[in-house]
Amino acid sequence: MDCIFCKIIAWQIPSAKIRENDEFVAILDAFPACKWQALVMTKAHIWSDVFVMPNDQYSRFLLAVKEVVALLRKWLQVERIWIVVEGMQVDHAHIKLYPFRGWKSFEGGLIGSEMAKEEDLQTLANQIRNSI
Ligand SMILES: [Zn+2]
């Protein structure tokens, strides 16, 4: 199967994994819309429309996302993490996490939008993984 997320999960291509359990994997996104964007994906190659998941799987998915949000808040010192569930680009269930500064209004903005540096991703991913 020619799916980039399946290859990440199988370690066939490198990634900055920050959390993993039997069902889900979280990585720092190498092609972020904002700095330190993370992705949480299912290990199973299932359709990217998460709203058709069985309720129990969907609940576990969101709980896994909540754990990753806590890690990102701690390590990035941000007040909020946006979740984006659009299911586009890769046909494999995933949820994007956007670290966001501020909470009363949008003045804080996203952290940034430059391309991620592989070394930066690996450094933060190692710190988070080693703290668990
Ligand atoms: Zn896949």
Boltz pocket constraint, residues with backbone or C-beta under 6 A from the ligand:
constraints:
  - pocket:
      binder: B
      contacts: [[A, 3], [A, 4], [A, 5], [A, 6], [A, 7], [A, 44], [A, 45], [A, 46], [A, 91], [A, 92]]
      max_distance: 6.0
